[in-house]
Amino acid sequence: MKVTRKSLLLLAAIGTSILLGALGLALGLSSNWTPAKIEHSKEVGFRLLQALEQYREQHGEFPAHLGDLVPEYVDAIPPPPAGGGRWEYYPSSNDFGLSFGCGDAHYPSYYLKWSRRDKGWFHDH
């Protein structure tokens, strides 16, 4: 079988298209970062933030895991619609980190994180 320059270029174009499509799906670029999904994730996150503060008021510290809020403070931990579909929660003695957007392989590297001190969401690149 003779390999021509034209067939090599065609194979390269097909391979590139497949890779770019897979990368877009893996990063959730097509549908997971719409403004509506980001805002909805913030709303869901705000309900979790309120539950975290209530837990702290009653126990004197933040829970070790978000699941500790169920069922007393929330019925379930709903996933954020934007990003990778899961929350990242980092408790400490006087504070916590709550963010969404990081997928299984830590992509996309863009995500929103709650600032307890500033009482708002900020971009954490």
C-alpha positions as CSV (number, residue, x, y, z in Angstrom):
1,M,0.0,0.0,0.0
2,K,1.4,3.3,-1.0
3,V,1.1,6.2,1.5
4,T,0.7,9.5,-0.2
5,R,1.1,13.0,1.2
6,K,-2.6,13.6,0.7
7,S,-3.6,10.5,2.7
8,L,-1.2,11.5,5.6
9,L,-2.8,15.0,5.7
10,L,-6.3,13.5,5.8
11,L,-5.3,11.1,8.6
12,A,-3.7,14.1,10.5
13,A,-6.9,16.2,10.1
14,I,-9.1,13.4,11.3
15,G,-6.9,12.7,14.3
16,T,-6.8,16.3,15.2
17,S,-10.6,16.6,15.0
18,I,-11.0,13.6,17.2
19,L,-8.5,14.9,19.8
20,L,-10.1,18.4,19.9
21,G,-13.6,16.9,20.3
22,A,-12.5,14.6,23.1
23,L,-10.6,17.5,24.8
24,G,-13.7,19.7,24.6
25,L,-15.9,17.0,26.2
26,A,-13.3,16.3,28.9
27,L,-13.1,20.0,29.8
28,G,-16.9,20.5,29.6
29,L,-16.4,23.5,27.4
30,S,-19.4,23.0,25.3
31,S,-22.2,23.1,27.9
32,N,-21.0,23.1,31.5
33,W,-19.9,26.8,31.7
34,T,-22.9,28.6,30.5
35,P,-23.8,31.8,32.5
36,A,-27.1,30.2,33.6
37,K,-25.3,27.1,35.0
38,I,-22.7,29.2,36.8
39,E,-25.4,31.3,38.4
40,H,-27.4,28.2,39.4
41,S,-24.3,26.7,40.9
42,K,-23.8,29.8,43.0
43,E,-27.4,29.6,44.2
44,V,-26.9,25.9,45.2
45,G,-23.6,26.8,46.8
46,F,-25.2,29.6,48.8
47,R,-27.6,27.2,50.4
48,L,-24.7,25.0,51.3
49,L,-22.9,28.0,52.8
50,Q,-25.9,28.8,55.0
51,A,-26.0,25.2,56.2
52,L,-22.2,25.3,56.9
53,E,-22.7,28.4,59.0
54,Q,-25.6,26.8,60.9
55,Y,-23.6,23.7,61.6
56,R,-20.7,25.9,63.0
57,E,-23.1,27.8,65.2
58,Q,-24.4,24.6,66.8
59,H,-21.1,22.6,66.9
60,G,-18.5,25.4,67.3
61,E,-16.6,24.2,64.2
62,F,-17.2,23.4,60.5
63,P,-18.0,19.8,59.6
64,A,-15.2,17.6,58.3
65,H,-17.2,16.7,55.2
66,L,-20.1,18.2,53.3
67,G,-22.0,15.0,53.9
68,D,-22.1,15.7,57.6
69,L,-24.7,18.4,56.8
70,V,-27.2,15.7,55.7
71,P,-30.0,15.3,56.8
72,E,-30.1,17.8,59.6
73,Y,-29.1,20.9,57.7
74,V,-29.8,19.9,54.1
75,D,-31.7,17.0,52.6
76,A,-28.9,16.1,50.2
77,I,-25.7,17.7,48.7
78,P,-26.8,18.7,45.2
79,P,-24.0,18.8,42.6
80,P,-23.2,22.1,41.0
81,P,-24.5,22.3,37.4
82,A,-21.4,24.0,36.2
83,G,-17.9,22.6,35.8
84,G,-17.1,19.0,36.9
85,G,-20.4,18.5,38.8
86,R,-18.9,18.2,42.2
87,W,-18.0,20.5,45.1
88,E,-14.5,20.9,46.5
89,Y,-14.7,21.5,50.3
90,Y,-11.7,22.3,52.5
91,P,-12.5,22.9,56.2
92,S,-10.2,24.4,58.7
93,S,-10.6,25.4,62.3
94,N,-12.1,28.9,61.7
95,D,-12.9,28.9,58.0
96,F,-13.5,26.7,55.0
97,G,-13.1,26.7,51.2
98,L,-15.9,25.7,48.9
99,S,-15.5,25.7,45.2
100,F,-16.9,24.2,42.0
101,G,-15.5,23.7,38.5
102,C,-12.6,21.3,39.0
103,G,-13.1,18.1,37.1
104,D,-11.5,14.7,37.8
105,A,-8.2,15.6,36.2
106,H,-8.3,19.2,37.7
107,Y,-9.6,20.7,34.5
108,P,-10.7,23.2,33.7
109,S,-8.3,25.1,35.9
110,Y,-10.8,27.9,36.1
111,Y,-13.3,27.7,38.9
112,L,-15.3,29.7,41.3
113,K,-14.4,29.7,45.0
114,W,-16.4,31.2,48.0
115,S,-14.6,33.7,50.2
116,R,-16.1,33.6,53.6
117,R,-14.2,36.7,54.7
118,D,-15.5,38.7,51.7
119,K,-18.9,37.0,51.5
120,G,-18.7,36.4,47.8
121,W,-17.6,34.2,44.9
122,F,-14.3,34.9,43.1
123,H,-12.5,33.3,40.2
124,D,-9.6,31.1,41.2
125,H,-7.5,30.4,38.1
